[in-house]
Amino acid sequence: MKKLIFIAALLVSSLTVKMADAQVSFNLGINIGSQPDWGPVGYDRVNYYYMPDINSYYDVPNHQFIYLSGNTWRRSASLPAQYRNYDIYNSYKVVVNDRDPWRRNNVYRNRYADYRGRRDQVIIRDSRDPKYKNHWNGHDNGRHNGWDNGRGHGRGHGRP
């Protein structure tokens, strides 16, 4: 009888380990919770957003903007003052999952030139999709958009 209980316990524990392994590997490819409220809906995994209106990028996993300053690509938690009038919530963002896309910026700039000035993209903040229900705990604290109070440059993605 003790052997039977031991075998049953061993079986249950091995199934639990297998289920935990499956759960971990399933979640590794999804970063919905890292995407800012102003990001476009429909993507479970995003590395970068390309913003054609300002020819700049946003690194989703690292919560940093990447923009051209002179001849150098710079990273920052916020956009520089020259983009203070850029409306990140209503401007079009292109999802790019290539590595270091700014290194081939001419390709992205030319490919997405027609997206400049578009204002018809649904963003995470405005989505009713259940997968975004608990995004950012259901609220925008005013710092997820790269600006303070929606004006001026601020603290990037807005991690508290």
C-alpha positions as CSV (number, residue, x, y, z in Angstrom):
1,M,0.0,0.0,0.0
2,K,2.8,2.4,0.8
3,K,4.4,1.7,-2.6
4,L,1.1,2.5,-4.3
5,I,0.8,5.9,-2.5
6,F,4.5,6.6,-3.2
7,I,4.0,5.9,-6.9
8,A,0.9,8.0,-7.0
9,A,2.6,10.9,-5.3
10,L,5.5,10.6,-7.7
11,L,3.2,10.6,-10.7
12,V,1.3,13.7,-9.5
13,S,4.5,15.6,-8.7
14,S,5.9,14.8,-12.2
15,L,2.7,16.0,-13.8
16,T,2.8,19.2,-11.8
17,V,6.4,19.8,-12.9
18,K,5.5,19.2,-16.6
19,M,2.5,21.6,-16.3
20,A,4.8,24.3,-14.7
21,D,7.3,23.8,-17.5
22,A,4.6,24.2,-20.2
23,Q,3.3,27.3,-18.5
24,V,6.7,29.0,-18.3
25,S,7.6,28.2,-21.9
26,F,4.2,29.5,-23.1
27,N,4.6,32.8,-21.4
28,L,8.1,33.5,-22.7
29,G,7.0,34.7,-26.1
30,I,4.3,37.2,-24.9
31,N,4.9,40.8,-23.7
32,I,1.5,42.4,-23.7
33,G,2.0,43.8,-20.2
34,S,5.2,45.6,-21.4
35,Q,3.5,47.4,-24.2
36,P,2.6,51.0,-23.5
37,D,-1.0,52.2,-23.5
38,W,-0.4,54.0,-26.7
39,G,0.8,50.9,-28.5
40,P,-1.4,49.4,-31.3
41,V,-3.7,46.5,-30.5
42,G,-3.4,43.0,-31.9
43,Y,0.2,42.0,-31.0
44,D,1.2,39.5,-28.3
45,R,4.9,40.2,-28.9
46,V,6.5,43.5,-29.9
47,N,10.2,44.4,-29.9
48,Y,10.0,47.9,-31.4
49,Y,7.5,50.4,-32.7
50,Y,8.5,52.5,-35.6
51,M,6.9,56.0,-35.6
52,P,6.9,57.3,-39.2
53,D,5.8,60.8,-38.3
54,I,9.1,61.4,-36.4
55,N,11.3,58.7,-37.9
56,S,12.0,57.2,-34.5
57,Y,11.6,53.9,-32.7
58,Y,10.4,52.7,-29.3
59,D,12.1,49.7,-27.7
60,V,9.3,48.0,-25.9
61,P,11.2,45.5,-23.7
62,N,13.6,48.3,-22.5
63,H,11.1,51.1,-22.4
64,Q,13.3,53.5,-24.4
65,F,12.8,55.8,-27.4
66,I,15.5,55.6,-30.1
67,Y,15.8,58.7,-32.2
68,L,18.3,60.3,-34.5
69,S,20.3,63.2,-33.1
70,G,22.7,64.5,-35.8
71,N,24.2,61.4,-37.2
72,T,23.9,59.3,-34.0
73,W,21.0,57.1,-32.8
74,R,20.3,57.9,-29.2
75,R,18.3,56.1,-26.5
76,S,16.3,57.8,-23.9
77,A,13.3,57.2,-21.5
78,S,11.7,60.2,-23.2
79,L,11.7,61.9,-26.5
80,P,13.8,65.1,-27.0
81,A,12.2,68.6,-26.9
82,Q,12.1,68.8,-30.6
83,Y,9.2,66.3,-30.5
84,R,7.2,67.9,-27.8
85,N,4.2,68.4,-30.1
86,Y,4.2,64.8,-31.3
87,D,0.9,63.2,-30.3
88,I,2.0,59.6,-29.4
89,Y,-1.5,58.4,-28.7
90,N,-3.0,59.4,-32.0
91,S,0.0,58.9,-34.3
92,Y,0.6,55.7,-36.3
93,K,3.0,53.1,-34.9
94,V,4.4,50.2,-37.0
95,V,5.3,47.0,-35.1
96,V,8.9,45.9,-36.0
97,N,10.3,42.7,-34.6
98,D,13.6,42.8,-36.4
99,R,16.8,43.3,-34.5
100,D,18.2,46.9,-34.3
101,P,15.8,48.2,-37.0
102,W,17.4,51.7,-36.9
103,R,20.5,50.2,-38.5
104,R,18.3,49.8,-41.6
105,N,16.3,53.0,-41.1
106,N,16.2,53.9,-44.8
107,V,14.3,50.6,-45.4
108,Y,11.7,51.4,-42.7
109,R,11.4,55.1,-43.6
110,N,10.7,54.3,-47.2
111,R,8.5,51.3,-46.6
112,Y,6.2,53.2,-44.2
113,A,6.3,56.7,-45.7
114,D,2.6,56.4,-46.6
115,Y,1.8,56.0,-42.9
116,R,2.9,59.5,-41.9
117,G,0.0,61.5,-40.8
118,R,-2.4,58.6,-40.3
119,R,-4.6,58.8,-37.2
120,D,-6.8,55.7,-37.6
121,Q,-5.0,53.1,-35.4
122,V,-6.7,51.5,-32.4
123,I,-4.4,51.6,-29.4
124,I,-4.3,49.4,-26.3
125,R,-5.8,52.1,-24.0
126,D,-9.0,52.2,-26.2
127,S,-9.3,48.5,-26.8
128,R,-12.1,46.4,-25.4
129,D,-10.3,43.1,-26.1
130,P,-10.3,41.0,-22.9
131,K,-6.5,40.3,-23.3
132,Y,-5.9,44.0,-22.4
133,K,-8.3,44.0,-19.5
134,N,-5.7,44.2,-16.8
135,H,-3.1,46.1,-18.9
136,W,-1.3,48.5,-16.6
137,N,-3.7,47.6,-13.8
138,G,-6.6,49.0,-15.8
139,H,-5.5,52.6,-15.8
140,D,-3.0,55.1,-17.3
141,N,-1.2,57.0,-14.6
142,G,-0.4,59.8,-17.0
143,R,3.2,58.7,-17.6
144,H,2.9,55.8,-20.0
145,N,2.9,58.0,-23.0
146,G,6.4,59.5,-22.9
147,W,5.1,62.9,-21.7
148,D,4.1,64.5,-18.5
149,N,0.4,65.2,-18.4
150,G,0.3,64.6,-22.2
151,R,2.4,67.8,-22.8
152,G,6.2,68.3,-22.8
153,H,8.7,65.5,-22.6
154,G,8.7,63.4,-19.5
155,R,9.6,60.0,-18.2
156,G,9.2,57.7,-21.2
157,H,7.2,54.5,-20.6
158,G,6.3,55.6,-17.1
159,R,7.3,52.7,-14.9
160,P,6.4,53.8,-11.3
